[in-house]
Amino acid sequence: MTERMTGAQSLVRALEHMDVDTVFGIPGGAILPAYDPLYDSTKVRHVLVRHEQGAGHAAEGYAQATGRVGVCMATSGPGATNLVTPIADAYMDSVPIVAITGQVASAAIGTDAFQEADISGITMPITKHNFLITDPADIPRTIMEAFHIASTGRPGPVLVDISKDALQAETTFSWPPVMQLPGYRPVTRPHSKQIREAAKLIAEARRPVLYVGGGVHKAGASAELLELAELTGIPVVTTLMARGTFPDSHPQHMGMPGMHGSVSAVGALQQSDLIVGLGVRFDDRVTGQLSSFAPRAKIVHADIDPAEISKNRHADVPIVGDCKEVITDLVSTIRASGEHGDYTDWWTALNGYKATYPLGYDTWEDGSLAPQYVMERLGAIAGPEAYYVAGVGQHQMWASQFIGYEKPGTFINSGGLGTMGFAVPAAMGAKMGRPDATVWAIDGDGCFQMTNQELATCAIEGVPVKIAVINNGNLGMVRQWQTLFYDERYSNTNLQTTRRIPDFVKLAEAYGCVGLRCERPEDVDATIEKAMEINDVPVVIDFVVHQDAMVWPMVAAGTSNDDIKIARDMAPKWENEDD
């Protein structure tokens, strides 16, 4: 199939051939040639966002909810640099997106032309790969390569920067192009010797843990994980990025590990003699002080990205491969050997942690609303089929702790980068990818004010997301740190929302949404149920909660997981402290 057309037309045609149905973006001078043929496309829906950051996060939400590549588009200079944050966010959380940016004409590159920025150079450390196209003939091949790179191996963002003259020039379009990616061959099949070594360690272990990360969800391996866990009887912890990959209600689930993890999950890792890390990074939020993390544990580390193996913690058995294939092979090998460890004493200890140190929270004598209660009721009323999209901060942790996740991919949040402003546009993208699903954005009053202009996009485009704003009048997580570590010196964390500036209900109405407010525990259920009944426009609920609510448990930054606190100045007693 060969045809003469402009570079811009070939870009749109290539997107159509890649089965792209939704692009989030804003036009501008350098990308404008691409918007002209986009106007005629019957296959690609363009969503006009109100800020390029919203476009990037919407592409992430779309990708995370569907498993497909999300696509965003912006013009050169400030348009492209406004995409930097969502690109970095996608890089940290291994989200497959393709960001297409216009660039000034090739003859002007390097001259500090109007709205010129070296976006390829700027994003080099935060993309899986990026391209600068100055020849229109390269557009179809590069688009195919970008989607291939973004979605294979360890997923991630790919930037395609196209000069304006390449978009305007005539070219010959042919499909399919031949990809030219020498050296890009992600390893998906694990080495059988390493699988046998891992199975041997599992059989010998007395206190093993399956430490499960986002890589297991990305590999679509939740069913295989369940089979492995039930075959071996090993306890499971799921990181922030893996919530729902293993059902919360399963008796082998110990909870989320890390800085705000459950005592049972943190204790399981610390007291273990074998950690089987599947699709995880051993990042600082999970390990705490690295030198004191799981001091008696041998490590099996499986990841599709060889750069992650032994990066933070030495792996006794390194396994490079796709987690679905790794777990499938482990199950086969363990089943064939017939060997099982005896974990009776281990389960006695872990069930003791679960019973003694369950997640809990304060209620307030003045009748103020506890944010954790809001999460409990939201999870109960919206149910496990809904998608929950959180920003970053206290509300993110409460959403992870107090909503039960039974299905993989139903909790979408900004994990690695911790991006304020993520929730609203990401929820919009998730809802557009899963139009039949109920999608709740869970946001803080600080995060919400960074990207709430995308409520206009939601209202105009007919995307009826539901948004729970956890409004404590402060930058809550920062205030918590000021309470604990800065002698309650609350420098620049009070958002003055006690004066209702802005009034979130009026703001929602101004954007064409339904605005509700809830300030009392007895009104929570009715307010959520009212929001659940509205399915034709977005709904914003202003949950006014107590400003002193804190996230517990907590491991202070840079300290050992052994020093986890279940409340202020309260720590669990580990079983080996008397040994």
C-alpha positions as CSV (number, residue, x, y, z in Angstrom):
1,M,0.0,0.0,0.0
2,T,1.8,3.1,-1.3
3,E,0.3,6.6,-1.4
4,R,1.5,10.3,-1.7
5,M,0.5,12.5,1.2
6,T,2.0,15.0,3.7
7,G,4.0,14.0,6.7
8,A,1.1,15.1,8.9
9,Q,-1.3,12.9,7.0
10,S,1.1,10.0,7.3
11,L,1.3,10.5,11.1
12,V,-2.5,10.3,11.4
13,R,-2.6,7.3,9.1
14,A,0.1,5.5,11.1
15,L,-1.8,6.1,14.3
16,E,-4.9,4.7,12.7
17,H,-3.0,1.6,11.6
18,M,-1.7,1.2,15.2
19,D,-5.4,1.1,16.3
20,V,-5.2,4.3,18.3
21,D,-8.7,5.4,19.2
22,T,-8.0,8.2,21.6
23,V,-5.4,11.0,21.7
24,F,-5.2,13.6,24.4
25,G,-3.7,16.9,23.5
26,I,-3.6,20.7,22.8
27,P,-2.7,22.2,19.4
28,G,-0.1,24.9,18.8
29,G,2.1,26.3,16.1
30,A,4.6,23.5,15.5
31,I,2.1,20.6,15.8
32,L,-0.7,22.4,13.9
33,P,0.0,20.7,10.6
34,A,-0.9,17.3,12.3
35,Y,-4.2,18.7,13.6
36,D,-5.5,19.4,10.2
37,P,-5.7,15.8,9.0
38,L,-6.7,14.7,12.5
39,Y,-9.9,16.8,11.9
40,D,-10.9,14.3,9.1
41,S,-10.0,11.1,11.0
42,T,-13.0,8.9,11.7
43,K,-11.0,6.4,13.8
44,V,-9.0,8.7,16.1
45,R,-10.8,10.7,18.7
46,H,-8.9,13.8,19.9
47,V,-9.6,15.0,23.4
48,L,-8.9,18.7,23.9
49,V,-7.5,18.9,27.4
50,R,-6.9,22.2,29.3
51,H,-3.3,21.6,30.1
52,E,-0.6,19.4,28.6
53,Q,0.1,17.8,32.0
54,G,-3.6,16.7,31.9
55,A,-2.9,15.1,28.4
56,G,0.0,13.1,29.7
57,H,-1.7,11.9,32.8
58,A,-4.9,11.1,30.9
59,A,-2.8,8.9,28.5
60,E,-1.3,7.2,31.6
61,G,-4.8,6.5,33.0
62,Y,-6.0,5.2,29.7
63,A,-3.0,2.9,29.4
64,Q,-3.2,1.6,33.0
65,A,-7.0,0.9,32.7
66,T,-6.8,-0.8,29.3
67,G,-3.3,-2.3,29.1
68,R,-2.9,-0.5,25.7
69,V,-0.5,2.3,24.8
70,G,-1.8,5.8,25.8
71,V,-1.2,8.6,23.4
72,C,-0.8,12.4,24.0
73,M,0.2,15.2,21.8
74,A,1.5,18.8,22.3
75,T,3.3,21.5,20.4
76,S,6.9,22.6,20.7
77,G,8.6,24.5,23.6
78,P,6.2,25.0,26.5
79,G,3.7,22.5,25.2
80,A,6.3,19.8,25.2
81,T,7.9,20.8,28.5
82,N,4.5,20.7,30.1
83,L,4.5,17.0,29.2
84,V,7.8,16.4,31.1
85,T,6.1,15.6,34.4
86,P,3.7,12.9,33.1
87,I,6.5,11.4,31.0
88,A,8.6,11.2,34.1
89,D,5.7,9.7,36.0
90,A,5.1,7.1,33.3
91,Y,8.8,6.2,33.3
92,M,8.9,5.6,37.1
93,D,5.8,3.5,37.0
94,S,6.5,1.6,33.7
95,V,3.4,3.0,31.9
96,P,3.3,2.6,28.1
97,I,2.6,5.9,26.5
98,V,3.7,7.6,23.3
99,A,4.1,11.4,23.5
100,I,4.0,13.1,20.1
101,T,5.4,16.7,20.0
102,G,5.8,19.2,17.3
103,Q,9.2,20.8,16.8
104,V,10.3,24.0,15.1
105,A,11.3,23.6,11.5
106,S,14.5,21.6,11.1
107,A,16.5,24.6,9.7
108,A,15.6,26.5,12.9
109,I,16.6,23.8,15.3
110,G,19.5,25.1,17.5
111,T,18.8,28.8,16.8
112,D,16.7,29.5,19.9
113,A,13.7,29.9,17.6
114,F,10.3,30.9,18.9
115,Q,8.9,28.1,21.1
116,E,12.0,25.9,20.6
117,A,13.1,23.5,23.3
118,D,15.3,20.5,23.0
119,I,12.6,18.1,24.2
120,S,14.6,15.0,23.1
121,G,17.5,16.1,25.2
122,I,15.3,17.2,28.1
123,T,13.5,13.8,28.2
124,M,16.4,11.5,27.5
125,P,16.7,10.4,31.1
126,I,13.0,9.9,31.6
127,T,12.0,8.1,28.4
128,K,12.5,4.5,27.4
129,H,13.5,5.9,24.1
130,N,12.9,9.1,22.1
131,F,13.0,10.1,18.4
132,L,13.5,13.4,16.5
133,I,12.1,13.2,13.0
134,T,13.1,15.7,10.4
135,D,12.5,13.5,7.3
136,P,8.7,12.8,6.6
137,A,9.6,9.4,5.1
138,D,10.6,8.2,8.6
139,I,7.2,9.0,10.3
140,P,5.4,5.6,9.7
141,R,8.3,3.5,10.7
142,T,9.1,5.6,13.8
143,I,5.5,5.5,15.0
144,M,5.5,1.7,14.7
145,E,8.8,1.5,16.6
146,A,7.6,3.9,19.3
147,F,4.5,1.8,20.0
148,H,6.6,-1.4,20.0
149,I,9.2,0.0,22.4
150,A,6.6,1.4,24.7
151,S,4.6,-1.8,25.0
152,T,7.2,-4.6,25.0
153,G,9.8,-5.6,27.6
154,R,9.5,-3.3,30.6
155,P,6.8,-0.8,29.4
156,G,7.5,2.9,29.4
157,P,7.1,6.2,27.7
158,V,8.5,7.0,24.3
159,L,8.7,10.5,22.8
160,V,8.4,11.2,19.1
161,D,9.4,14.8,18.3
162,I,8.6,15.8,14.7
163,S,9.8,19.0,13.0
164,K,7.2,21.2,11.5
165,D,8.7,21.0,8.0
166,A,8.6,17.2,8.2
167,L,4.9,17.4,8.9
168,Q,4.3,19.8,6.0
169,A,6.4,18.1,3.3
170,E,5.1,15.6,0.9
171,T,6.1,12.0,1.3
172,T,5.3,8.5,0.1
173,F,3.3,6.5,2.7
174,S,3.6,2.8,2.8
175,W,2.4,0.3,5.4
176,P,3.5,-1.8,7.1
177,P,7.0,-0.3,7.5
178,V,10.0,-2.4,8.5
179,M,11.2,-1.6,12.0
180,Q,14.9,-0.9,12.5
181,L,15.6,-1.7,16.1
182,P,19.0,-3.4,16.2
183,G,19.9,-4.5,19.7
184,Y,16.3,-4.1,21.1
185,R,15.5,-7.7,22.1
186,P,13.8,-7.8,25.6
187,V,14.3,-11.2,27.3
188,T,11.0,-12.7,28.2
189,R,11.9,-16.4,28.7
190,P,13.6,-17.0,32.1
191,H,16.6,-19.3,32.3
192,S,15.5,-22.8,33.4
193,K,18.6,-23.2,35.7
194,Q,17.6,-20.1,37.6
195,I,14.0,-21.3,37.9
196,R,15.3,-24.6,39.4
197,E,17.5,-22.7,41.9
198,A,14.6,-20.5,43.0
199,A,12.4,-23.6,43.5
200,K,15.1,-25.2,45.6
201,L,15.4,-22.2,47.8
202,I,11.6,-22.1,48.2
203,A,11.6,-25.8,49.3
204,E,14.3,-25.1,51.8
205,A,12.9,-21.9,53.3
206,R,11.0,-21.8,56.6
207,R,9.9,-18.1,56.4
208,P,9.5,-17.2,52.7
209,V,7.5,-14.2,51.3
210,L,6.3,-13.5,47.8
211,Y,7.1,-9.8,47.4
212,V,4.8,-8.8,44.5
213,G,5.2,-5.6,42.5
214,G,3.6,-3.8,39.5
215,G,5.6,-6.0,37.1
216,V,3.2,-8.9,37.9
217,H,0.2,-6.9,37.0
218,K,1.9,-5.5,33.8
219,A,2.6,-9.1,32.8
220,G,-1.0,-10.1,33.3
221,A,0.1,-12.7,35.7
222,S,-2.4,-12.4,38.6
223,A,-3.9,-15.8,37.9
224,E,-0.5,-17.4,37.8
225,L,0.5,-15.6,41.0
226,L,-2.6,-17.0,42.8
227,E,-1.7,-20.5,41.6
228,L,1.8,-20.2,42.9
229,A,0.7,-18.8,46.3
230,E,-1.9,-21.5,46.8
231,L,0.5,-24.3,45.6
232,T,3.2,-23.3,48.0
233,G,1.3,-21.7,50.9
234,I,3.7,-18.8,51.0
235,P,2.4,-15.4,52.3
236,V,2.0,-12.5,49.8
237,V,2.7,-8.8,50.1
238,T,1.6,-6.5,47.3
239,T,3.2,-3.1,46.7
240,L,1.4,0.1,46.0
241,M,1.7,-0.6,42.3
242,A,0.4,-4.2,42.7
243,R,-2.7,-3.6,44.8
244,G,-5.4,-6.0,43.6
245,T,-3.0,-8.2,41.7
246,F,-3.5,-10.6,44.6
247,P,-6.9,-10.4,46.3
248,D,-7.0,-8.5,49.6
249,S,-9.5,-10.9,51.0
250,H,-7.2,-14.0,50.4
251,P,-6.0,-15.4,53.7
252,Q,-2.4,-15.5,52.4
253,H,-2.4,-11.7,51.8
254,M,-0.4,-9.8,54.4
255,G,-1.1,-6.4,53.0
256,M,1.1,-3.6,51.5
257,P,4.7,-3.3,52.6
258,G,6.7,-0.1,53.0
259,M,6.7,3.3,54.6
260,H,2.9,3.2,55.3
261,G,2.5,-0.6,55.0
262,S,0.7,-2.9,57.4
263,V,2.7,-4.4,60.3
264,S,2.0,-7.9,59.0
265,A,3.5,-7.0,55.6
266,V,6.5,-5.1,56.9
267,G,7.1,-7.7,59.5
268,A,6.8,-10.6,57.0
269,L,9.6,-9.1,54.9
270,Q,11.8,-8.2,57.9
271,Q,11.5,-11.6,59.6
272,S,11.8,-13.6,56.4
273,D,14.5,-16.0,55.4
274,L,13.6,-15.9,51.7
275,I,12.1,-13.1,49.6
276,V,10.8,-14.0,46.2
277,G,10.7,-10.6,44.5
278,L,8.5,-10.6,41.4
279,G,8.4,-7.5,39.2
280,V,9.7,-5.3,42.0
281,R,12.4,-2.7,42.3
282,F,13.4,-3.0,46.0
283,D,12.8,0.7,46.2
284,D,13.5,2.9,49.2
285,R,9.8,3.3,50.1
286,V,9.6,-0.5,50.6
287,T,13.0,-1.3,52.1
288,G,13.4,1.7,54.4
289,Q,17.1,1.8,55.5
290,L,18.5,-0.6,53.0
291,S,21.3,-2.0,55.2
292,S,18.8,-3.2,57.7
293,F,16.2,-4.5,55.3
294,A,15.3,-8.2,55.7
295,P,18.8,-9.0,57.2
296,R,18.4,-12.8,57.3
297,A,16.7,-13.2,53.9
298,K,18.1,-14.8,50.7
299,I,16.8,-13.1,47.6
300,V,15.2,-14.4,44.5
301,H,14.6,-11.5,42.2
302,A,12.7,-11.8,38.9
303,D,12.2,-8.8,36.6
304,I,12.0,-8.2,32.9
305,D,14.5,-5.3,33.2
306,P,18.0,-6.7,33.9
307,A,19.0,-3.3,35.1
308,E,16.8,-3.7,38.2
309,I,18.3,-7.1,39.3
310,S,20.7,-6.5,42.2
311,K,20.5,-2.7,41.7
312,N,19.5,-2.1,45.3
313,R,19.7,-5.5,47.0
314,H,22.0,-8.3,45.9
315,A,20.0,-11.2,44.3
316,D,21.1,-14.7,45.3
317,V,19.1,-16.0,42.4
318,P,18.6,-13.4,39.6
319,I,15.9,-14.2,37.0
320,V,15.5,-12.0,33.9
321,G,12.2,-12.6,32.3
322,D,8.5,-11.8,31.9
323,C,6.8,-12.4,35.3
324,K,4.0,-14.4,33.7
325,E,6.6,-16.8,32.2
326,V,8.7,-16.8,35.4
327,I,5.7,-17.7,37.6
328,T,4.4,-20.3,35.2
329,D,7.8,-22.0,35.1
330,L,8.1,-21.8,38.9
331,V,4.7,-23.5,39.3
332,S,5.6,-26.3,36.9
333,T,9.0,-26.9,38.6
334,I,7.7,-26.9,42.1
335,R,4.7,-29.1,41.2
336,A,7.1,-31.6,39.4
337,S,9.4,-31.7,42.4
338,G,6.6,-32.3,44.9
339,E,8.7,-30.6,47.5
340,H,7.1,-28.2,49.9
341,G,8.4,-26.2,52.8
342,D,6.9,-26.4,56.3
343,Y,5.6,-22.9,57.2
344,T,3.5,-23.8,60.2
345,D,5.5,-21.7,62.7
346,W,5.8,-18.9,60.2
347,W,2.1,-18.6,59.7
348,T,1.6,-18.6,63.5
349,A,3.8,-15.6,63.7
350,L,2.3,-13.8,60.8
351,N,-1.3,-14.4,61.8
352,G,-0.3,-13.1,65.2
353,Y,0.9,-9.8,63.6
354,K,-2.4,-9.6,61.6
355,A,-4.5,-10.1,64.7
356,T,-2.5,-7.9,67.0
357,Y,-1.8,-5.0,64.7
358,P,-4.7,-4.5,62.3
359,L,-5.0,-1.2,60.4
360,G,-7.0,1.3,62.4
361,Y,-7.6,5.0,62.8
362,D,-8.8,7.7,65.2
363,T,-12.3,9.0,65.4
364,W,-12.8,12.5,66.5
365,E,-14.8,13.6,69.6
366,D,-16.1,16.8,67.9
367,G,-17.8,14.7,65.2
368,S,-15.3,15.6,62.5
369,L,-15.1,13.2,59.6
370,A,-12.2,10.7,59.6
371,P,-10.9,10.3,56.0
372,Q,-10.2,6.6,56.6
373,Y,-13.9,6.1,57.2
374,V,-14.7,7.8,53.9
375,M,-12.4,5.3,52.2
376,E,-14.0,2.3,53.9
377,R,-17.5,3.4,52.9
378,L,-16.4,4.3,49.3
379,G,-14.9,0.9,48.8
380,A,-17.9,-0.8,50.3
381,I,-20.4,1.1,48.2
382,A,-18.6,1.4,44.9
383,G,-17.3,-2.1,45.2
384,P,-14.3,-4.1,43.8
385,E,-15.4,-3.7,40.2
386,A,-14.8,0.1,40.3
387,Y,-11.5,1.7,39.3
388,Y,-9.9,3.9,42.0
389,V,-7.4,6.6,40.8
390,A,-5.4,8.4,43.5
391,G,-3.1,11.4,43.5
392,V,-0.3,11.4,46.0
393,G,-0.1,12.0,49.7
394,Q,-2.2,11.0,52.6
395,H,-5.3,10.3,50.6
396,Q,-3.3,8.0,48.3
397,M,-2.2,5.9,51.3
398,W,-5.6,5.8,52.9
399,A,-7.0,4.7,49.5
400,S,-4.5,1.9,49.4
401,Q,-5.1,0.9,53.1
402,F,-8.9,1.1,53.5
403,I,-10.4,0.2,50.2
404,G,-10.4,-3.6,49.5
405,Y,-8.9,-4.5,46.1
406,E,-9.8,-7.8,44.6
407,K,-9.1,-7.3,40.9
408,P,-5.8,-6.5,39.2
409,G,-5.4,-2.9,37.9
410,T,-8.3,-1.4,39.8
411,F,-6.0,0.9,41.9
412,I,-4.2,3.4,39.7
413,N,-1.9,5.9,41.3
414,S,1.3,7.9,40.9
415,G,3.8,5.6,42.8
416,G,7.4,6.2,41.8
417,L,7.3,9.9,41.1
418,G,4.5,10.9,43.5
419,T,2.9,13.5,41.2
420,M,0.4,15.9,42.6
421,G,-2.3,16.6,40.1
422,F,-2.3,13.0,38.7
423,A,-5.8,11.8,39.8
424,V,-8.3,13.9,37.9
425,P,-6.8,13.6,34.4
426,A,-5.7,10.0,34.9
427,A,-9.3,9.1,36.0
428,M,-10.6,10.9,32.9
429,G,-8.3,8.7,30.8
430,A,-9.2,5.5,32.6
431,K,-12.9,6.3,32.2
432,M,-12.4,6.9,28.5
433,G,-10.6,3.6,28.2
434,R,-13.2,1.8,30.3
435,P,-16.4,3.7,29.6
436,D,-18.6,1.0,31.2
437,A,-16.7,1.0,34.5
438,T,-17.3,3.2,37.5
439,V,-14.2,5.4,37.9
440,W,-13.5,7.3,41.2
441,A,-10.7,9.8,41.4
442,I,-9.5,10.1,45.0
443,D,-7.7,13.4,45.5
444,G,-6.5,15.7,48.1
445,D,-7.5,19.4,48.2
446,G,-3.9,20.3,47.3
447,C,-3.6,17.8,44.4
448,F,-7.0,18.7,43.1
449,Q,-6.1,22.3,42.7
450,M,-3.2,21.5,40.3
451,T,-5.3,19.9,37.5
452,N,-9.0,20.4,38.3
453,Q,-9.3,22.4,35.0
454,E,-9.7,19.0,33.4
455,L,-13.2,18.9,34.9
456,A,-14.1,21.1,32.0
457,T,-12.7,18.5,29.6
458,C,-14.7,15.7,31.4
459,A,-17.9,17.7,31.3
460,I,-17.6,18.7,27.6
461,E,-16.4,15.3,26.4
462,G,-19.1,13.5,28.4
463,V,-16.8,11.6,30.8
464,P,-18.8,11.1,34.0
465,V,-16.0,10.4,36.5
466,K,-16.6,10.7,40.2
467,I,-14.2,12.7,42.3
468,A,-13.8,12.4,46.1
469,V,-11.8,15.4,47.4
470,I,-10.3,14.6,50.8
471,N,-10.3,18.2,52.1
472,N,-8.3,18.7,55.3
473,G,-7.4,22.3,54.4
474,N,-3.7,21.5,54.2
475,L,-1.0,19.8,52.2
476,G,-1.7,16.9,54.4
477,M,1.4,14.6,54.1
478,V,3.8,17.5,54.4
479,R,1.9,18.7,57.4
480,Q,2.1,15.2,58.9
481,W,5.9,15.4,58.5
482,Q,5.9,18.8,60.1
483,T,4.0,17.4,63.0
484,L,6.3,14.5,63.6
485,F,9.7,15.9,62.6
486,Y,9.5,19.7,62.6
487,D,8.1,20.5,66.1
488,E,4.6,21.3,64.6
489,R,6.0,24.4,62.8
490,Y,3.5,24.4,60.0
491,S,5.3,26.4,57.3
492,N,3.3,27.0,54.2
493,T,1.1,23.9,54.4
494,N,-2.2,25.6,55.3
495,L,-4.3,26.0,52.1
496,Q,-6.9,28.3,53.8
497,T,-9.7,26.1,52.6
498,T,-11.5,26.7,56.0
499,R,-12.5,30.0,54.3
500,R,-13.6,27.9,51.3
501,I,-11.2,29.4,48.9
502,P,-12.0,27.9,46.5
503,D,-15.4,26.6,47.3
504,F,-15.1,23.1,45.6
505,V,-18.9,22.7,45.2
506,K,-19.2,26.0,43.4
507,L,-16.1,25.2,41.4
508,A,-17.5,21.9,40.3
509,E,-20.8,23.6,39.3
510,A,-18.9,26.3,37.3
511,Y,-17.2,23.5,35.4
512,G,-20.6,21.9,34.5
513,C,-20.3,19.2,37.1
514,V,-22.4,18.2,40.1
515,G,-20.9,19.4,43.4
516,L,-21.7,17.8,46.7
517,R,-20.3,18.4,50.2
518,C,-20.1,16.0,53.2
519,E,-18.9,17.0,56.6
520,R,-20.4,14.4,59.0
521,P,-19.9,10.6,59.3
522,E,-23.6,10.0,59.2
523,D,-23.9,11.6,55.8
524,V,-21.1,9.7,54.1
525,D,-23.2,6.8,52.7
526,A,-26.0,8.9,51.4
527,T,-23.5,11.3,49.7
528,I,-21.6,8.5,48.0
529,E,-24.8,6.8,46.9
530,K,-26.1,10.0,45.4
531,A,-22.9,10.3,43.4
532,M,-23.2,6.7,42.3
533,E,-26.7,7.4,40.9
534,I,-25.4,10.3,38.6
535,N,-24.0,8.9,35.5
536,D,-24.4,11.6,32.9
537,V,-22.0,14.3,34.3
538,P,-18.9,14.3,36.5
539,V,-19.5,14.5,40.2
540,V,-17.2,16.2,42.8
541,I,-17.7,15.5,46.5
542,D,-15.9,17.8,49.0
543,F,-15.3,15.6,52.0
544,V,-14.3,18.0,54.7
545,V,-12.1,15.9,57.1
546,H,-10.2,16.5,60.3
547,Q,-6.8,18.3,59.6
548,D,-5.0,16.2,62.2
549,A,-5.7,12.8,60.7
550,M,-2.5,10.9,60.0
551,V,-1.4,7.9,58.0
552,W,-0.3,5.0,60.2
553,P,1.6,2.7,60.3
554,M,4.7,4.7,59.4
555,V,8.4,4.0,58.9
556,A,10.2,7.3,59.0
557,A,12.3,8.1,55.9
558,G,15.8,6.7,56.2
559,T,15.1,4.5,59.2
560,S,14.8,0.7,59.6
561,N,11.6,-1.1,58.9
562,D,12.2,-2.6,62.3
563,D,11.3,0.8,63.7
564,I,7.8,1.0,62.2
565,K,5.3,2.9,64.3
566,I,1.7,1.9,64.6
567,A,0.8,5.3,66.0
568,R,2.8,8.2,67.5
569,D,5.4,6.8,69.9
570,M,3.8,3.3,69.6
571,A,5.7,0.4,68.0
572,P,4.9,-3.3,67.5
573,K,6.8,-5.8,69.5
574,W,8.6,-8.3,67.2
575,E,8.7,-11.9,68.3
576,N,12.5,-12.2,68.1
577,E,13.1,-9.2,70.5
578,D,13.2,-11.6,73.4
579,D,15.5,-14.1,71.7
